[in-house]
Amino acid sequence: MMWNARQASTLALLIAAGLSLGGCAETNLFGHAAKSALSSGEPPAVSSSAVQNYKVGKPYQVAGVWYYPQEDFDYDETGIASWYGPDFHAKLTANGEVFDQNAVSAAHKTLQLPCIARVTNLENGRSIILRINDRGPFVNGRIIDLSRKSAQLLGMEGKGTAKVRVEVLNEESRVLAGKLKPDSTGTEPKVASAAPRGSVIAETLPPPPGVVARPGADQPVAATPSSRREVAAAEADLTNQIVNTVPVQPTSLYVQAGSFGRHDNALRLSARLSSVGKSQIQQATVQGRTVYRVRLGPIANVEDADRMLDAVVASGQTDARVVVD
């Protein structure tokens, strides 16, 4: 979302006042409060012919947290989804499109815009293809903000949140990116000239059984007959709002405090978190290398996971996140 200095000041005042929100799907997340503050004032003039741009964007800061947009055509993560709708209907998305709460779309904090993704509700097996074209949700513990229609199709509108898997469709997203012009309008949120950077370990989930992973590539994929068919199928899903159903597997919630290449580093963090709760170290193989994940859980529900995440972040682990496994 775009904002100016006055709107940013409004957000700062809201934060300083300790704004506390209720529990419904429209108001239970700080991300919605941040979006409301950032989009307050005169709404942008929009029309159905608003330009569609491709953008990645510069690092930006919301409520003291830095976000680093980057292209990731192999993105595959699990976590908690929320949804947004009426307060942002007909306003501009982060890449200049018009947000339609009745369209199948979503917001993500760092992915390239737009891209095509498959989102699966891990609680009921419902799965849809959607377009990610906005930024958000600006809150710990949420990985994607769905449009109202997307939430309805996934069967989570009434509940407000759900455990989900988000998979960017590699070739479809690359072909889409090649069709659009880069956004050079400078509409990314205003940030300091130099954003702080820390070490980041990216983790990509293995494909589900029976699915062959596509190799990544640094260059845009040529629109071969095969990729054109895949893009056409994805666009048909978007247009026809096709909902698929996959088998539901048991899942658990965890707060992942950190992931390390060295076991002794994981041990140190686990010991430091003893005052927060009992943690465990899980060994995993990610992209051919061994990592050691420090996790707390399993956790019974999203509300308890949110509280645990807040405690872990308060202990100094600002990159902690809620994961579904």
C-alpha positions as CSV (number, residue, x, y, z in Angstrom):
1,M,0.0,0.0,0.0
2,M,1.1,3.6,-0.6
3,W,1.3,6.2,2.1
4,N,2.7,9.7,2.7
5,A,4.4,11.2,5.8
6,R,1.1,12.2,7.4
7,Q,-0.3,8.7,7.0
8,A,2.9,7.2,8.4
9,S,2.6,9.6,11.3
10,T,-1.0,8.4,11.9
11,L,0.3,4.8,12.0
12,A,3.0,5.7,14.5
13,L,0.4,7.4,16.8
14,L,-1.8,4.3,16.6
15,I,1.1,2.1,17.6
16,A,2.1,4.4,20.4
17,A,-1.4,4.4,21.7
18,G,-1.3,0.6,22.0
19,L,-4.2,0.0,19.7
20,S,-5.9,-3.3,20.7
21,L,-8.3,-4.9,18.2
22,G,-11.1,-7.5,18.6
23,G,-11.2,-11.0,17.3
24,C,-13.3,-11.0,14.1
25,A,-11.8,-11.8,10.7
26,E,-11.9,-8.1,9.6
27,T,-10.3,-6.6,12.7
28,N,-8.4,-9.2,14.7
29,L,-5.0,-8.6,13.0
30,F,-2.6,-5.8,13.4
31,G,-2.0,-6.1,9.7
32,H,-5.5,-4.8,9.1
33,A,-4.9,-1.9,11.5
34,A,-1.7,-1.1,9.7
35,K,-3.4,-1.3,6.3
36,S,-6.3,0.9,7.5
37,A,-3.9,3.6,8.8
38,L,-1.8,3.5,5.6
39,S,-4.8,3.8,3.4
40,S,-6.6,6.4,5.4
41,G,-7.3,9.9,4.0
42,E,-8.4,10.5,0.4
43,P,-8.8,7.2,-1.4
44,P,-6.8,6.9,-4.7
45,A,-8.7,7.5,-7.9
46,V,-9.1,4.0,-9.4
47,S,-10.9,2.6,-12.4
48,S,-11.3,-0.8,-14.0
49,S,-8.5,0.1,-16.4
50,A,-5.9,0.7,-13.8
51,V,-2.5,-0.3,-15.1
52,Q,-1.1,-3.7,-14.2
53,N,2.6,-3.5,-13.4
54,Y,5.3,-6.1,-12.4
55,K,7.3,-5.1,-9.4
56,V,9.5,-6.5,-6.7
57,G,10.1,-3.3,-4.7
58,K,12.7,-2.0,-2.3
59,P,13.0,-2.9,1.4
60,Y,10.3,-1.2,3.5
61,Q,9.4,-0.8,7.1
62,V,6.0,-1.1,8.9
63,A,5.6,-0.8,12.7
64,G,9.4,-1.1,13.2
65,V,9.7,-4.3,11.1
66,W,11.7,-4.4,7.9
67,Y,10.5,-6.4,4.9
68,Y,12.8,-7.3,2.0
69,P,10.9,-8.0,-1.3
70,Q,12.5,-10.4,-3.6
71,E,11.7,-12.7,-6.6
72,D,11.1,-16.2,-5.4
73,F,9.6,-18.4,-8.1
74,D,10.1,-21.5,-6.0
75,Y,8.4,-20.2,-2.9
76,D,6.7,-23.0,-0.9
77,E,5.8,-22.3,2.7
78,T,3.2,-23.4,5.3
79,G,1.7,-21.1,7.9
80,I,-1.4,-19.2,8.9
81,A,-3.6,-17.3,6.5
82,S,-5.9,-14.4,7.3
83,W,-8.2,-12.5,5.0
84,Y,-9.2,-8.9,4.1
85,G,-12.1,-7.3,2.2
86,P,-14.6,-4.4,2.5
87,D,-12.2,-1.8,4.0
88,F,-9.9,-2.1,0.9
89,H,-12.4,-2.9,-1.9
90,A,-11.8,-0.8,-5.0
91,K,-8.5,0.7,-3.7
92,L,-5.2,0.3,-5.3
93,T,-3.0,-2.7,-4.6
94,A,0.8,-2.4,-4.1
95,N,1.4,-2.9,-7.9
96,G,-1.3,-0.5,-9.1
97,E,-4.1,-2.9,-9.7
98,V,-7.6,-2.4,-8.2
99,F,-8.4,-4.6,-5.3
100,D,-11.6,-6.5,-5.7
101,Q,-12.7,-8.4,-2.6
102,N,-14.8,-10.7,-4.9
103,A,-11.8,-11.7,-7.0
104,V,-9.5,-14.6,-6.3
105,S,-6.4,-12.7,-5.1
106,A,-4.1,-12.3,-2.0
107,A,-1.4,-10.2,-0.4
108,H,2.1,-11.2,0.6
109,K,4.8,-9.3,2.4
110,T,7.8,-10.0,0.0
111,L,6.9,-11.9,-3.1
112,Q,7.1,-10.4,-6.6
113,L,3.8,-8.8,-7.7
114,P,1.9,-10.2,-9.4
115,C,2.5,-13.9,-9.2
116,I,0.3,-17.0,-9.5
117,A,0.1,-19.3,-6.5
118,R,-1.7,-22.3,-5.3
119,V,-3.1,-22.0,-1.7
120,T,-4.3,-25.1,0.1
121,N,-6.3,-25.1,3.3
122,L,-4.5,-27.8,5.3
123,E,-7.5,-28.1,7.6
124,N,-10.1,-29.1,5.0
125,G,-8.1,-30.0,1.8
126,R,-9.6,-27.2,-0.3
127,S,-7.1,-25.8,-2.8
128,I,-7.3,-22.9,-5.3
129,I,-5.2,-21.0,-7.7
130,L,-5.0,-17.2,-7.1
131,R,-3.1,-14.0,-8.0
132,I,-0.9,-12.4,-5.4
133,N,-1.0,-8.6,-6.2
134,D,-0.7,-6.8,-2.9
135,R,1.4,-6.3,0.2
136,G,0.5,-7.7,3.7
137,P,-0.5,-8.9,6.2
138,F,1.8,-6.8,8.4
139,V,1.6,-9.0,11.5
140,N,3.7,-11.8,13.0
141,G,2.3,-15.3,12.5
142,R,0.6,-14.7,9.2
143,I,2.1,-15.6,5.8
144,I,-0.7,-14.5,3.4
145,D,-3.8,-12.3,3.4
146,L,-6.5,-13.6,1.2
147,S,-9.3,-11.7,-0.5
148,R,-12.7,-12.3,0.9
149,K,-13.7,-14.5,-2.1
150,S,-10.5,-16.6,-1.7
151,A,-11.3,-17.1,2.0
152,Q,-14.8,-18.2,1.0
153,L,-13.6,-20.7,-1.6
154,L,-11.1,-22.1,0.9
155,G,-13.8,-22.4,3.6
156,M,-12.2,-20.1,6.1
157,E,-14.2,-16.9,5.9
158,G,-16.2,-17.4,9.2
159,K,-13.2,-18.7,11.1
160,G,-11.0,-15.9,10.0
161,T,-7.7,-17.9,9.9
162,A,-6.6,-21.3,8.6
163,K,-3.4,-23.4,8.3
164,V,-2.4,-23.2,4.7
165,R,0.3,-24.1,2.2
166,V,1.3,-21.4,-0.3
167,E,3.1,-22.5,-3.4
168,V,4.2,-20.1,-6.2
169,L,3.6,-21.7,-9.6
170,N,7.0,-21.3,-11.2
171,E,6.5,-21.2,-14.9
172,E,3.1,-19.6,-14.8
173,S,4.4,-16.8,-12.7
174,R,7.5,-16.3,-14.9
175,V,5.4,-16.1,-18.1
176,L,3.0,-13.6,-16.4
177,A,6.0,-11.5,-15.3
178,G,7.2,-11.4,-18.9
179,K,3.9,-10.0,-20.1
180,L,3.9,-7.0,-17.8
181,K,6.1,-3.9,-17.7
182,P,8.3,-3.2,-14.7
183,D,6.9,-0.7,-12.3
184,S,9.2,2.4,-12.0
185,T,6.6,4.8,-10.4
186,G,8.2,4.7,-7.0
187,T,5.0,3.7,-5.3
188,E,6.8,1.4,-2.8
189,P,6.5,2.5,0.8
190,K,9.1,5.2,1.7
191,V,12.1,3.7,3.5
192,A,15.4,4.9,4.9
193,S,18.2,5.1,2.5
194,A,19.9,2.1,4.0
195,A,17.9,-0.7,5.4
196,P,19.5,-3.0,8.1
197,R,20.1,-6.6,6.9
198,G,20.7,-9.7,8.9
199,S,21.5,-13.3,8.0
200,V,18.5,-15.1,6.5
201,I,18.1,-18.8,5.9
202,A,15.6,-19.5,3.2
203,E,13.8,-22.9,3.4
204,T,11.8,-24.5,0.6
205,L,9.5,-27.3,1.4
206,P,9.7,-30.5,-0.6
207,P,6.9,-31.2,-3.1
208,P,4.0,-33.4,-1.9
209,P,4.1,-37.1,-2.8
210,G,3.6,-37.7,-6.5
211,V,4.6,-34.1,-7.5
212,V,7.8,-33.5,-9.4
213,A,9.5,-30.2,-8.4
214,R,10.4,-27.8,-11.2
215,P,14.0,-26.7,-11.3
216,G,14.5,-23.0,-10.6
217,A,16.1,-20.6,-13.1
218,D,17.5,-17.1,-13.0
219,Q,16.1,-16.1,-16.4
220,P,12.5,-15.8,-17.5
221,V,11.1,-19.0,-18.9
222,A,10.3,-18.9,-22.6
223,A,6.6,-19.4,-23.4
224,T,6.9,-22.9,-24.7
225,P,3.7,-24.8,-25.7
226,S,3.9,-26.7,-22.5
227,S,4.2,-23.5,-20.3
228,R,1.5,-21.8,-22.3
229,R,-0.9,-24.7,-21.5
230,E,0.0,-24.5,-17.8
231,V,-0.6,-20.7,-17.8
232,A,-3.9,-21.2,-19.6
233,A,-4.9,-23.7,-17.0
234,A,-4.0,-21.4,-14.2
235,E,-5.9,-18.5,-15.8
236,A,-8.9,-20.8,-16.2
237,D,-8.8,-21.6,-12.5
238,L,-8.7,-17.9,-11.7
239,T,-11.6,-17.1,-14.1
240,N,-13.8,-20.1,-13.2
241,Q,-12.8,-20.1,-9.5
242,I,-12.0,-23.8,-9.6
243,V,-11.7,-25.4,-6.2
244,N,-9.8,-28.7,-5.9
245,T,-9.8,-31.0,-2.9
246,V,-6.7,-32.9,-1.7
247,P,-6.4,-35.4,1.1
248,V,-6.2,-33.9,4.6
249,Q,-3.1,-34.9,6.6
250,P,-2.7,-34.3,10.4
251,T,-0.7,-31.2,11.0
252,S,0.6,-29.3,14.1
253,L,1.4,-25.7,14.9
254,Y,4.9,-24.7,16.0
255,V,6.8,-21.5,16.7
256,Q,10.1,-21.8,14.9
257,A,12.6,-19.6,16.7
258,G,15.5,-20.2,14.4
259,S,17.1,-22.5,11.9
260,F,20.9,-23.1,11.9
261,G,23.5,-25.0,9.9
262,R,25.4,-25.8,13.2
263,H,23.9,-27.9,15.9
264,D,25.7,-26.0,18.7
265,N,24.1,-22.8,17.6
266,A,20.7,-24.4,17.8
267,L,21.6,-25.8,21.3
268,R,22.5,-22.3,22.6
269,L,19.2,-20.8,21.3
270,S,17.2,-23.7,22.8
271,A,18.8,-23.1,26.2
272,R,18.2,-19.3,26.0
273,L,14.5,-19.9,25.3
274,S,14.0,-22.1,28.4
275,S,12.3,-19.2,30.2
276,V,9.8,-18.9,27.4
277,G,8.9,-22.6,27.0
278,K,10.2,-26.0,26.3
279,S,11.8,-26.1,22.9
280,Q,13.0,-29.0,20.7
281,I,15.7,-29.2,18.0
282,Q,14.5,-30.9,14.8
283,Q,17.0,-31.9,12.1
284,A,15.9,-31.5,8.5
285,T,17.5,-31.5,5.0
286,V,16.8,-28.4,3.0
287,Q,18.1,-28.1,-0.6
288,G,20.7,-30.8,0.1
289,R,22.1,-29.4,3.4
290,T,21.4,-30.3,7.0
291,V,19.7,-27.6,9.2
292,Y,18.7,-27.7,12.8
293,R,15.4,-26.0,13.6
294,V,14.6,-24.7,17.1
295,R,10.9,-25.1,17.6
296,L,8.4,-24.7,20.5
297,G,5.3,-26.9,20.3
298,P,3.2,-28.6,19.1
299,I,0.7,-25.8,20.0
300,A,-3.0,-26.5,20.3
301,N,-4.5,-23.6,18.3
302,V,-3.7,-20.3,16.5
303,E,-4.4,-18.1,19.5
304,D,-1.9,-20.0,21.6
305,A,0.6,-19.9,18.8
306,D,0.2,-16.1,18.5
307,R,0.9,-15.8,22.2
308,M,3.9,-18.0,22.1
309,L,5.2,-16.2,19.0
310,D,4.9,-12.9,20.8
311,A,6.9,-14.2,23.7
312,V,9.7,-15.6,21.5
313,V,9.9,-12.3,19.6
314,A,10.1,-10.4,22.8
315,S,13.0,-12.6,23.9
316,G,14.9,-11.2,20.9
317,Q,14.2,-13.7,18.1
318,T,12.6,-11.2,15.8
319,D,12.7,-13.6,12.8
320,A,10.6,-16.3,14.7
321,R,7.5,-17.5,12.8
322,V,4.6,-19.8,13.1
323,V,4.9,-22.9,11.0
324,V,2.6,-25.9,10.2
325,D,4.2,-29.3,10.1
